[in-house]
Amino acid sequence: MHSNAISILANLNYHIYFARMLSREILSLLTKRIDQFDSVVLLGPRQVGKTTLARQIADSAEGAAKYLDLERPEDRRLLDDPDAYFTAHAKELIVLDEIQRAPEIFRVLRGQIDHRRRMAGAGGKFLILGSASMDLLRQSSESLSGRISYLELGPLNAREVERQDEASLDRLWLQGGFPPSYVRLDGEASLQWRRDFIQTYLERDLPQFGFNVDTEQIDRFWRMLANDQGELFNAERYARSLGVSGHTAARYLDMFEKLLLVRVLRPWSVNSGKRLVKSPRPFIRDSGLLHALLDLRQSEDVRRHSVAGKSWEGFVIENLVGASFGRAKPYFYRSSGGAEADLVLEFAPGKCWAIEIKLSSAPTIDRGFHNAADDLSAERRLLVHKGRERFPMRGGVEAMPLATAMNEISAAVQA
């Protein structure tokens, strides 16, 4: 057999293996939410695995389940009279995929949910999948207050892949956590998938979401964000470079945030009498997309690039925030006096952790972090590093690898 054919076959077998074997941490929480609520919305960018997860739940549901992809005309035709369809399947779990394609359905759901509630426990549930943030969908779904629960599914995280292969962290960082990108052993094939993903978002998905924008301009903006990964956002600088207004540049950033492709990390703003930085720090949420936008093909390319430290920082932030399952609010802290913490997780009013992130496996920590932790009255001080050992440092700092820090955060939100 030709070597290229062997390579393709190996990649295909590997893809099939991981599609079967990779389990998502959110599955048990999602199942629990469906038991607790009449309707659950699972949010996440395209290709992140929402449909696969929903089909798992539908296949294991007690009784029948219906799956409708609202991007398919034949499935949308079934909902020409949504009230009639939902009533005919009132005892079944109904999965509605890509809800942003038919937001008017939210207006029907309130009455349907109330109808199912009156069925003395025999009524089915709704599992709704969307590729945009709660803010983008909230106007359509606000009539469902008290009847709906939201969860977000991100790309594969460090714990999910390390369960399969402890040496996989570097590949996850390089190729990102979108399953079709991560499972490809061939780095060039993974990179091509990510390039195609970016192009599809620009040419097809943005118009479908209702964003009337210049594709070429948005492409430039996205790549500028990648080059500025984790830096303070200056709308006027972007505006000058793109030839638009500062308001338009800020609107572009808001768009990427609502599409769940960029995390806009906002500064800690509790009034402490300190002069604090007020600008946000945007991060491309998936490290694989970041590297594709910068044309970084291999791990060595990433490490040699000036973005390496911020790439690792963004990768760690996504994993740590995800480990809280939405139960901790993320910020950063920076004062004019030099106090700085890369990440602040607020678990409850008055309870926060200060977190420093280092690419080195032999990290050091400076006075600015200790000052920030003091200003915050941080309950814990963590340093997340690239190595695999956990050890104490001066000033009460706990140094640990990424997966360990994720475990600590998950334990804190479950306590």
Beta strands, then each sheet from edge to edge (+ up, - down):
strand 1: 39-43
strand 2: 65-69
strand 3: 93-97
strand 4: 126-130
strand 5: 148-152
strand 6: 262-265
strand 7: 281-284
strand 8: 329-334
strand 9: 340-348
strand 10: 351-357
strand 11: 380-385
strand 12: 391-392
strand 13: 397-401
sheet 1: 2+ 3+ 4+ 1+ 5+
sheet 2: 6+ 7-
sheet 3: 8+ 9- 10+ 11+ 13+ 12-
end
